[in-house]
Amino acid sequence: MLTVVLLICSNTFMTIAWYGHLKYRSAPLVEAILVSWLIAGVEYAFQVPANRIGYGTFTAYQLKIIQEVITLVVFTVFAFVYLGESPRANYVVSFLFLMCAVAAAFWNRL
């Protein structure tokens, strides 16, 4: 469970680093890049331990799949709350297909 918590923290920082600047399009690009890099540095403080702790309990493939699903969940909340974008039906269907892929990756653990 610690791995998942660390991955959630990691992905929250990375989503802010990658997409947070979109609300400030008038800010200089160099400034957006520098601030994003600073935020992304914090992301690594969570991502590296998450993978170190989780590897062995999970395979590297499973860690990556967990990370990608968390990324989608974090991004969905971020896009809705921070950017004010609502998910469309095709996004929801796509997300459901990805969840099926996750179930397939963890089939031997179910």
C-alpha positions as CSV (number, residue, x, y, z in Angstrom):
1,M,0.0,0.0,0.0
2,L,2.9,2.4,0.7
3,T,3.9,2.0,-3.0
4,V,0.5,3.1,-4.1
5,V,0.5,6.1,-1.7
6,L,3.9,7.2,-2.9
7,L,2.9,6.8,-6.6
8,I,-0.2,9.0,-5.9
9,C,2.0,11.7,-4.4
10,S,4.5,11.3,-7.3
11,N,1.8,11.6,-10.0
12,T,0.2,14.6,-8.3
13,F,3.4,16.5,-8.5
14,M,4.1,15.4,-12.0
15,T,0.6,16.3,-13.2
16,I,1.1,19.8,-11.7
17,A,4.5,20.1,-13.3
18,W,3.3,19.0,-16.8
19,Y,-0.1,20.8,-16.9
20,G,-0.3,23.4,-14.1
21,H,1.2,26.1,-16.3
22,L,-1.7,25.8,-18.8
23,K,-3.7,28.3,-16.7
24,Y,-0.8,30.8,-17.0
25,R,-0.2,30.8,-20.7
26,S,0.8,34.5,-20.5
27,A,3.8,33.6,-18.4
28,P,7.1,33.3,-20.3
29,L,7.8,29.8,-21.6
30,V,11.2,29.7,-19.9
31,E,9.6,30.5,-16.5
32,A,7.0,27.7,-17.0
33,I,9.8,25.3,-17.9
34,L,11.9,26.2,-14.8
35,V,9.0,26.0,-12.4
36,S,7.9,22.7,-13.9
37,W,11.4,21.3,-13.5
38,L,11.4,22.3,-9.8
39,I,8.1,20.6,-9.2
40,A,9.2,17.5,-11.2
41,G,12.2,17.3,-8.9
42,V,9.9,16.7,-5.9
43,E,8.1,14.1,-8.0
44,Y,11.2,12.0,-8.1
45,A,11.5,12.0,-4.3
46,F,8.3,10.0,-4.3
47,Q,8.6,8.0,-7.5
48,V,12.0,6.4,-6.9
49,P,11.1,5.1,-3.4
50,A,7.8,3.9,-4.7
51,N,9.5,1.7,-7.3
52,R,12.2,0.6,-4.9
53,I,9.7,-0.5,-2.3
54,G,7.2,-2.0,-4.7
55,Y,9.7,-4.0,-6.8
56,G,9.6,-7.6,-5.7
57,T,6.1,-7.4,-4.5
58,F,5.2,-6.3,-8.0
59,T,7.0,-6.9,-11.3
60,A,8.4,-3.9,-13.1
61,Y,5.5,-4.2,-15.6
62,Q,2.9,-4.2,-12.9
63,L,4.6,-1.1,-11.2
64,K,4.3,0.7,-14.6
65,I,0.7,-0.3,-15.1
66,I,-0.2,0.8,-11.6
67,Q,1.6,4.1,-12.2
68,E,-0.2,4.7,-15.4
69,V,-3.7,4.1,-13.9
70,I,-2.8,6.4,-11.0
71,T,-1.7,9.0,-13.6
72,L,-5.0,8.8,-15.3
73,V,-7.0,9.1,-12.1
74,V,-4.9,12.0,-10.8
75,F,-5.1,13.8,-14.2
76,T,-8.9,13.3,-14.4
77,V,-9.3,15.0,-11.0
78,F,-6.8,17.7,-11.9
79,A,-8.4,18.5,-15.3
80,F,-11.8,18.7,-13.8
81,V,-11.0,20.7,-10.6
82,Y,-8.1,22.8,-11.8
83,L,-8.6,23.3,-15.5
84,G,-12.4,23.1,-15.4
85,E,-12.6,20.4,-18.1
86,S,-15.3,17.7,-17.9
87,P,-14.5,14.2,-19.0
88,R,-16.5,13.2,-22.2
89,A,-18.1,9.8,-22.7
90,N,-15.3,8.7,-25.0
91,Y,-12.7,9.4,-22.3
92,V,-14.7,7.4,-19.8
93,V,-14.9,4.5,-22.2
94,S,-11.2,4.7,-22.9
95,F,-10.6,4.7,-19.2
96,L,-12.7,1.6,-18.7
97,F,-10.7,-0.2,-21.5
98,L,-7.5,0.7,-19.6
99,M,-8.9,-0.7,-16.4
100,C,-9.6,-4.0,-18.3
101,A,-5.9,-4.0,-19.3
102,V,-4.9,-3.5,-15.7
103,A,-7.1,-6.5,-14.7
104,A,-5.4,-8.6,-17.4
105,A,-1.9,-7.6,-16.1
106,F,-2.8,-8.7,-12.6
107,W,-4.8,-11.7,-13.6
108,N,-2.5,-14.1,-11.8
109,R,-3.0,-12.1,-8.5
110,L,-6.9,-12.1,-8.6
